[in-house]
Amino acid sequence: MLANYLIGLREGLEAALIVTILVAYVVKIGRKDVLPRIWAGVGLAVLLALGIGALLTYGTSTLSFAAQETIGGLLSIAATGLVTWMVFWMLRTARTLSSHLRGSIDKSLLGTGIGLVVVAFIAVGREGIETALFLWAAVQATGETTLPLIGAFLGIVTAAGLGWLIYSGMLRINLSKFFTWTGGILIVVAAGVLSYGVHDLQEAGVLPGLHSIAFDVSAAIPPDSWYGTLLKGTLNFSPATTWLELLVWVAYVGTTLTFFARAVRRGRPSPAAPETLPEEVLAGA
């Protein structure tokens, strides 16, 4: 539940930041008349994410076990790739997000302004698709449905609340620290999803080594215990792990965290650089 809360919070906050920038800018330039188009794009993006989630949930229910495991494994790997890309993308573009979106708005205001629907739809829809795919993969990995959905929902609600506080000027967030810490945690969470995706492909017979166990600590960490459930829900930890799962987990975490640490060091701002959202979004808009 904690991992899914973090996913909902981070992806939701990214979407909230985007909506805040769009709304703040059009209000400042005196174009409140186009606000319904922005909200229409946001609404369509939400419907798309819900539709993808429903398709993933019910579209595979009639397939054979091998087909379900194969699709589940491939989608878990795809979810890991999307989250990894999202972590590095947001780390790189957080400080220029406002100017980038303002440029898109200026172009979209030409003519009928329908382009604003597209801008809002694409910007928010990307976050929604990532959330739906990663959440579905997490549900498959843990075998739970209710708790992951509750966790993600609470994260999104928290993000929406933070977005409103930011827009109203009542809250200042150090974006650099927020995306750095959550990015590092999500890399570890994504490693668990990737490892489970490999396990799914092993069960489907696509990858070898299903019975080549690296370690089995089921006696010390029973899967149905509260701490076993906690580790499974937060890190997708499996008490019985194959050598291939372990190798993939170590390779992904070692490589990705190394590049992430380097990116953080390169992107550290000077002491005079703005780090909080209101200066970048509201004052800059």
HELIX and SHEET records of a PDB file:
HELIX    1   1 LEU A    2  LYS A   28  1                                  27    
HELIX    2   2 LYS A   32  VAL A   34  5                                   3    
HELIX    3   3 LEU A   35  GLY A   59  1                                  25    
HELIX    4   4 PHE A   65  THR A   93  1                                  29    
HELIX    5   5 LEU A   97  SER A  108  1                                  12    
HELIX    6   6 GLY A  115  THR A  142  1                                  28    
HELIX    7   7 THR A  146  TYR A  167  1                                  22    
HELIX    8   8 LEU A  175  GLU A  203  1                                  29    
HELIX    9   9 TRP A  226  LEU A  235  1                                  10    
HELIX   10  10 TRP A  243  ARG A  266  1                                  24    
HELIX   11  11 LEU A  277  PRO A  278  1                                   2    
HELIX   12  12 GLU A  279  ALA A  283  3                                   5    
SHEET    1   A 2 ILE A 213  ASP A 216  0                                        
SHEET    2   A 2 ALA A 240  THR A 242 -1                                        
END                                                                             
